[in-house]
Amino acid sequence: MVTKKKGTEASDVTEPVLTDEELKAVAQGDVAAASEKSAESEQKPHKPTVVVAEDESVNRMDLVAMLEDNGYQVLGEAANGEEAIELTRKFRPDVVCMDVKMPRMDGIVAAGTICDENIAPVVMLTAYSQPDLVKQATGAGAMAYVTKPYEESKLLPALEVAMGRFAEINDLLDSVERSEGRLQEAQDELKKTEEKLKKAEDTLEERKFVDRAKGLLMDKADFSEQGAFRWIQKTSMDQRIPKKRLAMAIIAKYGDEKPEASE
């Protein structure tokens, strides 16, 4: 809670005096609960979340117990690759533990979908350590590979590495996206500047031809300066002829030299 200092206005307080949850609790008449909830949220550490995909129920129970004993919050348990994808899309966990061999859809295919959608890092779990399976798992986007039986000394570091690499990759992607955004903004700004420059050049060229045509009308057709300009302007509007083209026609008729211009 922030205490407002004497002599300051409410708008000077940079942090909220009460959070939205605290205000809601106060509105319901439960001030103590609001304070307790606020204190609990400040002290409660973040638990990394995980979805476990393992078709053998006994292995899955052991794996869940191991993860929970080590501070992980298991958000969902899947018995096949399709369920793993569904749960990962639903809960968006910090990491997914995925068995390779599962019915309906194997773990490598499911891992490929999850990694393609960039939802969460995947750690593959299997009883096999053949090089071709490792190659398939990494090719699908898996961040780490752990063989059975599951051991804390192997699994926990693999989970940490997977989450760390996933965060680094996404930070890099965000950086690239921001850079591309800035580049696009710069290109758009350059295009606008080029358009303004072209418009200014066209305006300057038009003005030169109009001034020359105006002088010829004054000299050859006995117009006043103001009358010549008004005639050019009105004729251009009435006949829907660009001033530059009209001025070039006047110069072609009354001038000694043909006007040179690029349309």
ABEGO torsion letter per residue (X at the ends): XBBBBBGBBAAABABBABBAAAAAAAAAGBAAAAAAAAAAAAABBBBBBBBBBBABAAAAAAAAAAAAAAGBBBABBBABAAAAAAAAAAAGBABBBBBABBBGBBAAAAAAAAAAAGABBBBBBBABABAAAAAAAAAAGBABBBBOBBBAAAAAAAAAAAAAAAAAAAAAAAAAAAAAAAAAAAAAAAAAAAAAAAAAAAAAAAAAAAAAAAAAAAAAAGBBAAAAAAAAAAAAAAAGBBAAAAAAAAAAAABABBBBBBX
